[in-house]
Amino acid sequence: MTCPEKGRLSHIKRLRKPGVKSVLLFGTGLHLGIEGYYLRGDNPLNTFEAFWYDVLVSGEDIEWREGESGEELMDAGKVLLKRWMEHEETPGEYDLVESNQRVEIAGIPFYATIDFVGDNGRFLIDWKTSSFRYNPLKAEYDLQLTVYSYILAEVFERTPERVGFGVFVKKKEPEVQYVWGRGRTREDFKNLEKIVGKVWVDIERREFYRNFGIHCQWCDFLPLCIGEVDESAYVLKDNSYYRKYEEVE
């Protein structure tokens, strides 16, 4: 939706930059720590530490942000998970954790992983990593939370009353922030169906265009769009993401 050409390059041509961004690895480690904590009772600090150690010795080509190091991120992850465990809003019981779903929205196939559902489906949380605190309005209208609410309503016949983000704020003094928004309505779901339908039609018609804007500054494909490199500067994604859904299908 932000840029159809980026969608084409990333999801149809399945291109990506060589290596991996440190911020994505960091978020993966936090997710693994949380998942192990709920599903197996593992200490999330130990899970994150083991994952991060493997990252550092893997030889993977990692794209670090300016001024950060692997050791600093190791410490930050463990501090954040400790504060997450101690936070008064961190739920103790769960219904779903990292639940892979393949559903249809208005007849269109849709893949999603729901991070957390609790209290018999009354609330859902999406875990996020950020360098700044979230504006509360984001939880009120965020489309991703609308999608997850739609899935719960359609597949599990329960619409969460509260939706929100558990934000791991990765700054000099790490903190965990919970940002809650309103439960989604039937009108929200109807609007989502229209959005998904419009995107689907554009893809079928191969209507892709470059939507230049401020978002280009963090887009991996900007050098390709402005002619500084060609597609040989990128590699093909594997299909590991979609393998998660094989049992669902």
Secondary structure, DSSP 4 states (H G I P E B T S, - for coil): ---HHHHIIIIIS-EE-SSEEHHHHHHHHHHHHHHHHHHH---HHHHHHHHHHHHHHS---EEPPTT--HHHHHHHHHHHHHHHHH-TTS-S--SEEEEEEEEEETTEEEEEEEEEEETTTTEEEEEEEESSPPPTHHHHH-HHHHHHHHHHHHHSS---SEEEEEEEE-SSS-EEEEEEEEPP-HHHHHHHHHHHHHHHHHHHTT------SGGGGG-TTHHHHTTSS-GGGSEE--SHHHHTTTTT-
